[in-house]
Amino acid sequence: MLHIVNKSPFQTSTLQSCLRMAQPGHALLLTEDAVYAATTGTEWTEQVRRACTTLKVYALQPDLDARGLSAKLIEGITLVDYGGFVDLTVEHPTSHAWL
């Protein structure tokens, strides 16, 4: 399953709920303001690092770039472009957008 989160973890509990429900082997894609969770030096850094041990975690590169965060990416997160986003949706027959 592909989980897609687009809300900032500093404003909503969407990412927290997603991480609670995601099963080992699932994939997580952080887009829009959720990419803030993909950066080092925040209260979310350790929780996302732990998620990388059981989930395949991706972040949308254009959203990181737009926010000037690319240099602060947590190790273990894979960056994808829009084509990569499409590839992930094709690769995972089931997806859940956490709104």
ABEGO torsion letter per residue (X at the ends): XBBBBABBAAABAAAAAAAAABBBGBBBBBBEAAAAAABBGBAAAAAAAAAAAABBBBBBAAAAAAAGAAAABBBGBBBBBAAAAAAAAAABABBBBBX
